[in-house]
Structures are given as structure tokens and as C-alpha cells.
Amino acid sequence: MTAPSALNNETRKSVAAIARADILVGIPSYNNEKTIGHVTEAIKLGLAKYYPDARAVIFNSDGGSEDQTRAVFERIAKTDSYDTFFISKPRHPLENISGRYIGIPGKGSAFKAIFEAAQLLGVKACAVLDSDLRSITPEWIQLLLAPVLAKDYGYVCPFYRRYKYDGTITNSIAYPFTRALYGRRVRQPIGGDFGFSGKLLDLYLAQDVWDTDVTRFGIDIWMTTTAIVNGFKICQSFMGAKIHDDKDPGADLGPMFIQVVGTIFNLMGTYESHWRKVSGSRPTAILGFQSETEPKPLKVDVSRMTAKFTEGMSTHLDSYRRILSAEVLAKLLEVAEMAGENMDFPKALWTNVVFDYAVFYQQAPDRQQVLQSLIPLYYGFISSFVHETENLDDYQAEEVIEELCQVYEDSKPYLLKRWGQKKS
């Protein structure tokens, strides 16, 4: 059965009026009036500067913003500001669409509307960019689109310089886990800003995932994994520092952690025949000039994370007894007993915790509850990471993350063993 469209009638008419395009750049938004103007201006200028002869469309796929997000987007998209930036007007006027998507609230539904519009327009290349970006420049447009248009890549991931405590879900789970499972080193698999070919768009829209948690916060990791497993040519483009709205890793994660990690674990079941045969990992090309950039520091509340870890160990102990192997649980209890200001959560232990959860998740009756119990352990590991790297700069902290990735790879036999035990 064909999934319902994410385009409402008004948006569909706007797409039909344009008819054809070479490039579409989409912005998923929700209450981003303070930042979407900057993002829109950068996209508009980037398209004019690098693709002046292309028929280009910029699409704001909105989740029902209650502020002035859509009004700001439309004003900036229509304003002729090229001369101010010493850029000539493009050969074809930039087309813009702003509409509310249809579907489950979340980034994935916004992406589906963007994908559908791009497919209807028959574009050669498409890009999506977060609406809360503060560090975007016009050059980002070339970096996301040129690999597709000039180098025949199917999928372009961002490669950012990020502060050592920004993106902790990526650093502790998404990057090392994806790398160990599928054998590709993609540093920002949930980076938020991507480029892709029309062929990959067709594959995405053909998948039966659009009424699942993928449509909330799991879309980025799903897109990356799908591209890897289906053999698309993948690269990373260096985007400089990523500055966006602050997200303290010690703050309440809400549904994001559950939906991102849940998608990662779900994909394990889908692609079991692929990842079981993978050993080690190989680099993914990084394109673009890697300048020295200084990401914005992020304050973290270590004491709050440590307290949540300690509290969670007590609250979820029965769950840990069911989910974790006896050896892993015994070591975890030792960590909890010593928890304090100088939290020490070994990388090998954290890796085996994640692997145990990934296996148990496959047959768990209440998957959301299972993932909820993982969150305190995540807080404990991030507390340990902060303690280990507090006197290191971002480059040195990156080496610690690379060490963690190698531990994930080296521990894959443990995952395969546990996976086989659950299957038998």
C-alpha cells in the first residue's frame, strides 16, 4: 500500500507550478524565527554563487510553527540581496516553497515532504540543512551539492569541527556503533546537513518507514545507514565549525535519545545479513579545505549526569539484570560503587553495555522502556568522558573518541556471540 503523501494540497500546487528543477535545498523547521533567516540567506547566496545557471528551489518544510518562521523564510527568500554580497543574480529566479508537511510531527516527516517535492521536480541533486544553524555560509551549498553533481557521489555527509562535549550521542553511540557494524568511518552520521542524488531519493521514498520513529529523530542515522548498506558512493564534506542552538548533554534528552538509538538498533535487525560479515572499518573520503576553526564551547553539568547515573542504577537494577550479561553487570556495579566526581566508566565496559542492549532490544516486549533504562548508563559514561578529557583540547579529545571506536570494533566478536545466544 502506498504511504500517504507528506505534501499538502497547497504545497503540491506550488511544486506543480514550478514543474522542473535541477536542485532543491530543503529546510525542516519548527519555531526557528531567530535563525531561519540566516540559513535561508546563506542557501540563496550559495545557489547563486556556485550554481548560477541551475533551476533551483528552496523549500521550507515546516512542522506548524507558531512564531514567524515561515514569514521570515518567505521574506528572505524573495529579497534581492545579491549585489550586497558581490554576487550576480542567477540566470533563473530562485523558486521558493513554504508549506506545512503532513504526517507524524518530527524531522523525518519534514524530510519526506522535501524528498517528495524533489522527486516530483526531477532534481539531479538535493540537500537538507538544519534550521537552527548559526555557522552556515554560502560555501556549504557547494560542499553538499558539488560531490553529487561533479563527482557522482550518491550521499554527502557533513564533517564538522565540534566542541568536545557537543554531539555526545554521536560520539558515544552513533559514530562508533555504525562504524563497527557497517565498516565505514562516517564521523557525523546524524549530523543534520546532507546532500544526495535523485537516485538515492527514490530509494528513501520507497522504504516503508514513514509511520515509525524514523519520522521523528531517527531520520539522519536511517539515511546514512541505508546509503551505506545499499552501496551508494559516500563522502564527507568539511563544513568547518558547527554552531547551533546549545544542547547540554546533561539536560533532559526527551524522546531524542530513545528514537535515535532505537532506530540504530532497529536497523541492526533489518541489515543483520550485512553487518555480521563486516570486519574492521575503512575511511570515508573527506572533501573540501580543512581550515582551522574554533567551535563554540558548551557548558556541561557533570554532577547532574553523575546523579542521574547513580539514581538510575537503583531504579533500573532489575532491568539491568535481565539485559546485561552477568560479567558486564558485575563490572557496572563496581563503577556505580565508585561513582563520584572522578567517574571512571571504562570504554570496553560501555561498549559491551551498548552491545548487550542492542541484542536484548531485538526481542524486548517494551522497547521504549528498555531504552529508557539505558539513559542513566549513558549519563555515567559521558560523565567519565568529561572527566577524562577536561584538560584536553578538541583535537586531543577527538583521539579519545577514536580510541572508543577502535574498542567497538575490537569488541565486535562479543556482539556476535551475544547475538547468537539470543537467536538460539
C-alpha positions in Angstrom: 0.0 0.0 0.0 1.3 3.4 -0.9 2.1 5.6 2.1 0.2 8.9 2.3 1.9 12.0 0.9 3.6 14.4 3.2 2.8 17.3 0.9 -0.5 19.2 1.5 -2.5 20.4 -1.5 -1.2 24.0 -1.4 2.4 22.8 -1.4 1.7 20.2 -4.1 0.3 23.0 -6.3 3.4 25.2 -5.7 5.6 22.3 -6.8 3.5 21.6 -9.9 3.7 25.3 -10.8 7.5 25.1 -10.9 7.3 21.8 -12.8 11.1 21.0 -13.2 14.3 21.9 -11.3 17.9 20.9 -11.2 18.5 21.4 -7.5 16.3 21.5 -4.4 17.5 22.6 -0.9 15.2 21.8 1.9 15.0 23.3 5.4 13.0 21.4 8.0 11.7 23.9 10.5 9.7 24.4 13.7 9.6 27.7 15.6 13.0 28.9 14.2 12.3 32.5 13.5 15.6 33.6 15.1 17.8 31.5 12.8 16.0 30.5 9.7 16.6 33.9 8.0 20.3 33.4 8.3 20.1 29.9 6.9 17.9 30.9 4.1 20.2 33.8 3.1 23.2 31.5 3.0 21.4 29.0 0.9 20.2 31.6 -1.5 23.6 33.2 -2.0 25.3 29.8 -2.2 23.0 28.7 -5.0 23.5 32.0 -6.9 27.3 31.9 -6.5 28.0 28.3 -7.3 25.1 27.3 -9.5 24.1 30.5 -11.3 22.7 28.6 -14.4 20.7 26.0 -12.5 17.0 26.0 -11.9 17.0 25.9 -8.1 14.3 25.7 -5.5 14.5 26.3 -1.7 11.8 24.6 0.3 10.9 25.3 3.9 9.2 22.2 5.2 7.5 23.4 8.4 6.0 21.5 11.3 3.4 24.1 12.2 5.5 26.9 13.6 3.6 29.2 15.9 6.1 32.0 15.6 7.2 33.9 12.4 9.4 31.2 11.0 7.5 30.9 7.7 7.1 34.6 7.3 10.9 35.2 7.9 11.8 32.5 5.4 9.5 33.9 2.7 10.7 37.4 3.2 14.4 36.5 2.9 13.9 34.0 0.0 12.2 36.8 -2.0 14.6 39.6 -1.2 17.1 40.6 -3.9 20.3 41.0 -1.8 22.8 39.5 -4.3 24.6 42.8 -5.0 25.2 43.4 -1.4 27.3 40.3 -1.3 29.0 40.9 -4.7 27.2 38.0 -6.2 25.5 38.2 -9.6 21.8 37.4 -9.9 21.3 33.8 -11.0 20.2 33.1 -14.6 16.9 31.7 -13.4 15.0 33.3 -10.4 15.2 31.3 -7.3 11.9 29.5 -6.6 10.8 29.1 -3.0 8.1 27.0 -1.4 7.0 27.2 2.2 4.4 24.7 3.5 3.4 22.6 6.5 4.1 18.9 6.0 1.6 16.2 6.7 2.4 13.3 9.0 3.8 12.4 12.4 5.4 15.5 14.0 9.2 15.4 13.6 12.2 15.9 11.3 11.6 12.7 9.3 8.1 13.8 8.2 9.6 17.2 7.1 12.3 15.3 5.2 9.7 13.2 3.5 7.9 16.3 2.2 11.3 17.6 0.9 12.1 14.2 -0.8 8.7 14.1 -2.4 9.0 17.7 -3.8 12.5 16.9 -5.1 11.3 13.7 -6.8 8.3 15.5 -8.4 10.7 18.1 -9.7 13.1 15.6 -11.1 16.1 17.2 -9.5 19.7 16.0 -10.1 20.8 16.7 -6.5 19.1 17.7 -3.2 20.4 19.0 0.1 18.9 19.5 3.5 20.1 21.8 6.2 19.1 22.3 9.8 17.1 25.5 10.5 18.9 26.4 13.7 22.4 26.8 12.2 24.4 29.8 13.1 27.7 28.9 11.4 26.4 28.2 7.9 28.0 30.0 5.0 27.2 30.1 1.2 30.1 27.7 0.7 28.1 24.9 2.5 25.8 24.7 -0.5 28.7 23.8 -2.8 30.1 21.4 -0.3 26.9 19.4 -0.1 25.9 19.5 -3.8 29.2 19.5 -5.8 30.1 15.9 -4.8 26.8 14.7 -6.3 26.8 17.0 -9.3 30.5 16.9 -10.2 31.9 13.7 -8.6 28.9 11.3 -8.9 28.6 10.7 -5.2 25.2 9.4 -4.0 25.4 10.6 -0.4 27.3 13.5 1.2 27.7 13.7 5.0 29.0 16.7 6.8 32.3 16.8 8.6 32.4 19.4 11.3 34.8 20.7 13.9 32.7 20.4 17.0 33.4 21.2 20.7 34.4 18.1 22.5 31.1 17.9 24.5 28.8 18.7 21.6 27.2 15.7 20.0 27.7 13.2 22.8 25.1 10.7 21.4 27.1 10.8 18.1 30.4 10.4 19.9 29.4 7.6 22.3 26.9 5.5 20.2 26.0 6.6 16.7 29.5 7.1 15.3 31.4 4.1 16.9 28.4 1.7 16.7 27.7 2.5 13.0 31.4 2.2 12.2 31.8 -1.1 13.9 28.7 -2.6 12.4 28.9 -1.4 8.8 32.6 -0.8 8.3 32.5 2.8 7.2 34.0 5.7 9.2 31.3 8.4 8.8 32.1 10.9 11.6 28.7 12.6 11.7 26.1 10.0 10.8 23.4 12.1 12.5 24.9 15.5 11.5 21.7 17.1 10.2 23.0 18.5 7.0 23.3 16.2 4.0 23.4 16.1 0.2 22.2 13.2 -2.0 21.3 12.2 -5.5 17.9 11.8 -7.1 18.5 8.0 -7.3 19.0 7.8 -3.5 15.9 10.0 -3.0 13.9 7.4 -4.9 15.2 4.6 -2.6 14.4 6.6 0.5 10.8 7.2 -0.6 10.3 3.5 -1.5 11.1 2.4 2.1 8.2 1.5 4.5 9.4 3.6 7.5 7.4 6.8 7.3 4.9 5.9 10.1 7.7 4.9 12.6 10.0 6.7 14.9 12.3 7.3 12.0 10.0 10.2 11.2 10.8 11.9 14.5 14.5 12.0 15.4 15.8 8.8 13.7 15.9 10.0 10.1 19.5 11.0 9.9 21.0 7.7 11.1 18.5 5.9 8.9 19.5 7.8 5.8 23.2 7.2 6.5 22.8 3.5 7.2 20.6 3.0 4.2 23.1 4.7 1.9 26.0 2.6 3.2 24.2 -0.8 3.1 22.9 -0.2 -0.4 26.3 0.5 -1.8 26.0 4.2 -2.6 29.2 6.2 -3.2 29.7 8.2 0.0 31.9 11.1 1.0 32.2 13.7 3.8 32.5 17.4 3.1 34.4 19.6 5.6 32.0 22.3 6.8 34.1 24.0 9.5 32.7 24.6 12.9 29.1 23.8 13.6 27.4 26.3 15.8 23.7 25.8 16.5 21.4 26.1 19.5 23.1 24.7 22.6 22.2 21.3 23.9 23.7 20.4 27.2 24.3 16.6 27.3 23.3 16.6 31.0 19.9 18.1 30.3 16.7 16.0 29.8 17.1 14.2 26.5 13.4 13.9 25.9 12.5 11.4 23.2 15.5 12.1 21.1 17.8 9.5 22.6 15.2 6.8 22.5 14.3 7.5 18.9 17.9 7.8 17.6 19.2 4.8 19.5 16.0 2.8 18.8 16.5 3.4 15.0 20.1 2.3 15.2 19.0 -0.9 17.0 16.1 -1.5 14.6 18.4 -1.2 11.6 20.5 -4.0 13.1 17.7 -6.4 12.7 16.9 -5.2 9.2 20.5 -5.4 8.0 21.7 -8.4 10.0 23.0 -10.3 6.9 25.1 -7.3 6.0 26.8 -6.3 9.3 27.5 -9.8 10.5 30.0 -10.2 7.6 31.8 -6.9 8.2 35.1 -6.8 10.0 37.1 -3.7 10.8 36.4 -0.3 9.0 37.6 1.8 6.2 37.9 5.6 5.9 35.4 7.7 4.0 36.8 10.5 1.8 36.7 14.0 3.2 36.4 16.7 0.6 36.9 20.4 1.0 39.5 22.6 2.6 40.1 21.7 6.2 40.6 25.1 7.8 41.5 25.7 11.5 38.2 26.6 13.1 37.2 27.2 16.7 33.9 25.6 17.8 31.8 27.3 20.4 32.4 25.9 23.9 29.5 24.1 25.6 28.9 24.0 29.4 28.1 20.6 30.9 26.7 19.8 34.3 28.8 16.7 35.3 27.3 16.5 38.8 23.8 16.3 37.4 24.8 13.5 35.0 26.6 11.5 37.7 23.5 11.9 40.0 21.2 10.6 37.2 23.6 7.6 36.7 23.6 6.8 40.4 19.8 7.2 40.7 19.2 5.1 37.5 21.4 2.2 38.8 19.0 1.9 41.7 15.8 2.5 39.8 16.6 0.2 36.9 18.6 -2.5 38.6 16.1 -5.3 37.8 16.2 -4.3 34.1 20.0 -4.4 34.1 19.9 -7.9 35.5 17.7 -9.0 32.5 19.5 -7.1 29.8 23.2 -7.3 30.7 25.4 -10.4 30.9 26.5 -11.3 34.4 30.1 -10.2 33.8 29.0 -6.8 32.4 26.6 -6.2 35.3 29.2 -7.1 37.9 31.7 -4.5 36.4 28.9 -1.9 36.1 28.1 -2.3 39.8 31.7 -1.7 40.6 31.6 1.5 38.6 28.5 2.6 40.4 30.0 1.9 43.8 32.9 4.2 43.0 30.9 6.9 41.2 31.7 10.4 42.3 33.4 13.5 41.0 36.1 11.4 39.2 33.8 9.0 37.4 35.6 6.1 35.7 33.5 4.2 33.2 35.8 2.1 31.1 35.4 2.2 27.3 35.3 -1.6 26.9 32.5 -1.8 29.6 30.5 0.9 27.9 30.8 -0.9 24.5 29.6 -4.2 25.9 26.7 -2.4 27.7 25.6 -1.0 24.3 26.0 -4.4 22.6 24.0 -6.1 25.3 21.2 -3.6 24.9 21.3 -3.9 21.1 20.8 -7.6 21.4 18.1 -7.6 24.1 16.2 -4.8 22.2 15.5 -7.1 19.3 13.0 -9.3 21.2 12.0 -6.9 24.0 8.3 -6.6 24.6 8.6 -2.9 25.7 11.4 -1.4 23.7 10.9 2.1 24.8 11.2 1.1 28.5 14.4 -0.8 27.6 16.0 2.3 26.0 14.8 4.5 28.9 16.9 2.3 31.3 20.0 2.9 29.1 19.9 6.6 29.5 21.3 6.7 33.1 24.2 4.5 31.9 24.8 6.9 29.0 25.0 9.8 31.5 27.5 7.8 33.5 29.7 7.2 30.5 29.5 10.8 29.4 30.5 11.9 32.9 33.5 9.7 32.6 34.4 11.1 29.2 34.2 14.6 30.5 36.5 13.7 33.4 39.0 12.0 31.0 39.1 14.9 28.6 38.6 18.0 30.8 42.2 19.1 30.3 42.4 18.2 26.6 41.7 20.4 23.6 39.2 19.4 21.0 41.8 17.6 18.8 43.1 15.6 21.7 39.5 14.7 22.8 38.9 13.5 19.3 41.7 11.0 19.7 39.9 9.6 22.8 36.7 9.2 20.6 38.8 7.4 18.0 40.1 5.1 20.8 36.5 4.3 21.7 35.7 3.5 18.1 38.5 1.0 18.0 37.2 -0.6 21.2 33.8 -1.0 19.5 35.5 -2.7 16.5 37.7 -4.9 18.7 34.7 -5.9 20.8 32.5 -7.0 17.8 33.2 -10.7 18.5 31.4 -10.2 21.8 28.4 -8.7 20.0 28.3 -11.6 17.5 28.5 -14.1 20.4 25.7 -12.4 22.3 23.6 -12.1 19.1 24.0 -15.8 18.5 23.0 -16.7 22.1 19.8 -14.7 21.8 18.9 -16.2 18.4 19.4 -19.8 19.7 
